[in-house]
């Protein structure tokens, strides 16, 4: 029988800091199990790249993971606060066996998480995560390193510079950002040093917000989960662009020069059309999730491009991209996967592609970032406690009713969050009143089931 996952969710392990599963004991155990899993060959040293975002609890979990990996006999390369895509890139660049990012992405500072990357820089498959989780439940005492084989820890001092150069290499040669005023909001997270510097080195005038982390303020009123802060700053400074990253900088949202927000769907459409024009879009296919707007699908079709949908989560987007040979995918929330440059979502690299379109076409953000007219779409989250309402017959009946109401003109997406006790209800159709009616009814049923 195949091993099952219970610790790992859709994006690694995540939870409230200092509470299971985000405890010192579990992190150390994970380091030992993951270290032993990837130490297949005994005739060479093995290494892991370990990064984090700016949460206070990152120090605690980082130290626990280091202890676990060292006790398994694996060397640890510490890089400090860096974006998630930087960890994936460095894992490949340094020929490491494993990459680890300590982050809860867009969640508040009270949460934390652990994401694992294989030697190829891609997130681990469900099957490998299940194998590691199975190992965590075993007695590993006889398999740990002998005193002479305990691993060593070292710090890579130029890690930030390596990532900056890698990100800048995605920007077309011969183009610069001279004359552009750009507001960058780093969510007080992992990109607070590297993103402003990369933009400045490319010639932009850079205005920084959300670049003063104190361990407690990550994603607090700033970043891609609070884009109103970015939009207000763009208007205040009369900037040409605004860029909002999240806590681990694997997602991005854009604000145009009027302070109007641009979501991930518009960014994907813009890049897809631009790349097709320059014969850079592989397979004429773009991969998104079930949450992407139907307007994007129609606009891509009008441009001779196909949209393929996956379950929510950038790991599933990446899996489908690899199956199809596609090089562009992403999520409405701002995860952008540009596989010519990165193996996972990279907010800075995606933003640089948008800026490249503006510079090359000499058109403002407000023109280039309106790729399609969105269908009316409404998303509501219903929090619950205890057992998830997803399997309830009453909810199945509500879903069937909603789909019948939307038949031929729209669609309903109903899913449980992979990181929080939430049911997400999304509908879209050309009739906005119908969308509201459907979503409100399904949410009411969920609340009744959950006794909220």
N, C-alpha and C positions, 0 to 999 in steps of 0.2 A: 504493500500500500504506500502511495506517495505521501511524503510528509506534508503537513498543512501549516499555514502561517497563522499566527494569532497576534504576535507582536508587531509584525510589519503590516503597514497599510498601503495606500496607493502611492505614498511618497516617503518610504522608509518608516522609521519608528518615531512616533510623536506623542507628546502628552505634557502634562503640567510638570514643571521642573521640580525635582526633589520628591516626586511622587511617582510610583510605578506607572509606566515603564521607564520614566526618565530619572532613574536613580543611579547612584555611583555603582552599586552592586551589579545592576543589569548592564550598564555601560562597560564595566570591566569584563564581565562575562562575554559580552558581544565582542570585545577586542580579542579575547582569547579564542573564541570560536571562529571568528572571521579570519584571524591570523592563521590558525591551524588549517582552515579550509583552503586558503590560498598558498600555503607552503607545501606545494606538491613535490618540488625538487629539493633534495637535501644537499646538493653539491654547490650551492651558491647562497649568498645572503638575500633575504627577502625584505621588501620595504613597503611602507604605506605612507601616502601623503595625507596629512591631517590638517584640515582648515576649520574655520568657524565663522559665525557672524559676531555681532557685538553684544549679545545678551550676557547679563551677569552670570547666569548659570553655565555659560559656555566654558568658563575656567574649570569648573567642577567636573563637567562631563569630559572635557579634553584630557584632564589629568587621569581620570578613570580609564578612558580608552587607551591612553599611552601605557598605563600600567598593564592593561590586558594584553596589548600587542607585544610589549617587551617581554612579558612572562611567557608568551608563546614562541619567542625567539625571533620576532620580526622587528626590523629597524623602523623607526618613526621619523618622518620628515615633517617638522612643524612649520606652517606657513602663516599662522595667525589669521586675523580677519581678512577674508577675501571672498569674492562672489563664488557661488556654487559652480558656475561654468569654469572658473579659474582652477578649481580643484580637479575637475574632469580633465582640463587641458594639461595641467601639471602631472597628473597621473600618467598620461600617455608620454609626455615629453621626458619625464624622468625614468621611464621604463619601470615604474612601480607596479607591484602586484595588485594594489588596491588603493582606492581613494575614499576618504571619509570627510563628509561635511557635517558639522554640528550646527544645525539651524532649524527653526520652525517657520522659515520662509516669511509669510505675511502675517503670521499669528502674533499676538501681543507678547511682551517680554516674559510673562509668567510661564509661557510654554517653551519647550525646546524639542529638538528632534535630531535624528541621526540618519543621514543618507549615505548609501554605499555605491561606489563606482568600481567596475571591473578594470583590468589592465588596459582595455580598449577605450576607456573613458566613458562608456555607456553605463547607465544604471543597471543594477543586477536584475536578472529575471526573477519572476515569482518563484521558480523552481530552486534557484540558487539561494534566495532568501530563506526558503523553507528548509533547505539543507543546513544553513547556518543556524537557524532557529532550533532545529533538531539537535545540533551539536551543543547548543547552549544548555540543553536539558540533560546532557550526559555528564558523567564523571570524567573530567579532563585532566585530573591530577597526574596521571601516569604519562600524559602526552606533552606536558609543558616542558620548556627548555631546561637543559642542565645548567648549572651555574656558569659554565664557560660559554654557553650558547645563548644566554639572555641577550635581547636586542639592545641597540643603542638609540638614543634620541638626539636629533640635531635640528637646528633651525636653518631654513633656507632664506637668507637675508634679502635676496633679490627677487623673491617670488612675485611681489607686486609689479615690479618693472617688467618681468617676463609676461605677465598677463596683459599689461598695458600695450606692449609691443604686439602681442598676438591680436588684441582687439583692433588696434590701428591698422594692422595688415588687412583687415576686412574692408577698409575704406579704399575706394578706387585710387590708384596711383595717379598723381597729377592733379588731384582735387584737394582743396583746402577749405576750411571753415572761416576764412578771413571775412570780417564784416558781419558775421552772425552773432547776435547776442542770444545766449542760451541759458535758461534756468535749468539746473539739474537738482533734482530732489532724490537723495539717496536713502530716505526713510530712516536715517540714523542707523543704517545697517552696514553690511559688509563692503559696499562699494564706495564708502565715504571718502577714501583716499584715491582710489584708482580711476573712477569715472570722471570726476572733475579734471584730473590731470590729463587724461587721454584727450578730452575735448579741447583743453587749453593747448596741448602740444600740436593739435591739428589746426590751431589758429583761431578758435572761437573766443569771444569774450564770455566768460563763465560766471554766472551768479549761482552761489551755492545755498541750498536750504536742506535741512535734514542731514547735515554733514557734521554733527557734533554729538556723537553717541556717548552716553554715560552709563550704559549697561541696563538702563530701565526705560529708555525712551524710544526703542526701536519700533517702528510702525505707529508711533503714538501721534496721531493727527497729521502725519506726513506720509509720503510714499504713495505707491500705486493704489493702496486701499483707502487713501484719503486724498484723492486727486484735486479736491477743491482748493487745497493749499497751494498746489502747483499752479492751478489756473489763476488764482488771485495774484500770485507772484509774477506771472507772465504779464498780466495787465498792469500791475504796479510798475514794473521795470521796463514796460514797452519792449519786451523781448520778441525775438523772431520765432523761437521754439521753446517749449517746455518738455522736459523728460522726467518722468517719475518712475523710479525703480522700487522694488519691494525689499524686504529685509535681507534676502540673500541674492538679490539682483538677477534672478533668472526670469523675471517678467518685467514688462515695461508698458506704460501708457504715455501718450503724447498729448501736449496741448498746442494748439495753433497760436498764431500771433494775436488772435482775439481772445485768447484764454478759453477757447472751446475745446472740450475733451475729445480725444480720438481713441477709440478702443482697439483691442487686438484684431478684431475682424477687419477693420478699415486698414490697419497696418499690413496685415497679411495680403489683402487684396492689392494694395499699392505695390508692395514688393513683388508679388506674383506677376502683375502686369508689366512692371519695369524689367524684371528678369526675362520675361518672355520676349520683350522687345529687343533685348540684347542677347538672345539665344543662350540664356543661362539657366532657364527653368527646366529641370530634367523631367521627362515623362509627361510634361504638360499637365501635371497633377499637383494639387495642393491638399494636404491632410489637415483636417481640423477635427473638432469634437462635436458631439451632439448638441452642444450649447451654441454653436455658431449660427449667426442669423441667416435666414433663408434668402435675404437680399444679397448676401455675399455669394451664395451658391448660384443665384441667377446671373449676377454680374460676371462671375468667372466663366459661366457657360457662354455668355455673350461674347467673351474674349477667347472662346475656343478652349477653355480650360475645364478640367474636371475637379470636383471637390469630393474627397472621401472623408467620411466621418468615423470617429472612434469613440470609445468611452472617454470620460473626462479624466485628464491626467496626462502630463507631457510624456510620461514613459510609454503610454499607449500610442500617442502620436508618433513618437520615435520608432516604436516597433513597426507600425504600419509604413512609415517612410522607408525603413530599411527593407521591408518586404517588397515594396513597389519600386524602389530605386529613386524615390523622390528626394528633393533637397530642400523643400520648404514646407513647414507645417507650424501649427500653433493653436492657441486657444484665445477665445474672446477676452479672457481675463488678462491677457498680456504675455503669456508664455509664447516665445517665438523660437522655433528651432530652425536654424539655418545650417544644415549639415555640411556645407562646404567649409564652414568656419568653426563649428562647435558640435559636440556630441549631445548637448543638452540645451535647455532654454538659456539664452544669453540676452538680457535686456539691453546692455550697452551695444552689442554688435547689431542687434535689430534696430536700435535708434540710429546708429551710424548709416544703415542702409536707407532709412527715411531721409536723413540729412543729405545723403549722396544724391537722391532723386531731386531734392530741392536745389542743390548747388548745380547739378548738371542741366536741369531744365530751366533754372533761373525763375522758378515759380514759388510763391509763398506756401506755407504749410496749409493754410485754409483752402487752397486750390487742390493740392496734390493729395491731401488726406481725406478727401470725400470721394472715395472710390465707388460707393454704391449708396442707394437710398435704403435704409434699414426697414424691414417689416416691423410693425409694432410688436414689441417683445416685453414680457414682464416676468421677472424672477423674484420669488419670495422664498424666504427660509423659515421653516418652522422648527423650533428647538423642542426636543423631547428628553425625557429621562427614562431609564430602564430599557425595556425591549423596544427595538426599532419597529415603528408602525408599518414598515415596507411590506411585510408579509400578510397584512390584515385583509380579509375578504372585503370589508367595507371600503378599504382604499382601492382594492382591485375594481370594485364596482364603480367608484368615483372616477377612476382612470378610464374605464370603458365608456362612461357617460361623456367625459370630456373629449375623448378621441372621436366619438360619434358627432359631437357638436362641431369639432374642428375638421371633420372629414372633407378632404378636397381643397381646403383653404388654409390650413395651418397644421401645427403639430404641438404635441405636449411632451415634455421631458420631465420625468420624475425619478429622482435618485437620492441616495443617502450620501452625505459628505463622507469622504475617506479620512478626514482629520478631526471632525467635530460631531457631536450628537445632533445633527441637523438633517432635515429632509428638505431638499431643494426642489421647488416646483417652478417650472418655466413653461410658458406657452407663447406662441407667436402666430400671427395671422394678419391678413390685410385689414381685418375689422378689429380696431383697438378695443371697442366695447366688449366684443366677444372674448378677447384675450383676458380682459379683467374679470369677466364673469367666470370663466373657466378656472383661472388660477385661484380666485377667492373661494370658489366652491371646494376645490380640492384641498386647499389649506384649512378650511373649516372642518372638513372630514378628518384630516390629520390631527387637528387640535382636539376633536371629540374623542378620537381613538386614544390619544396620548393624555387625555384629561388635562390639557393645558388651559 
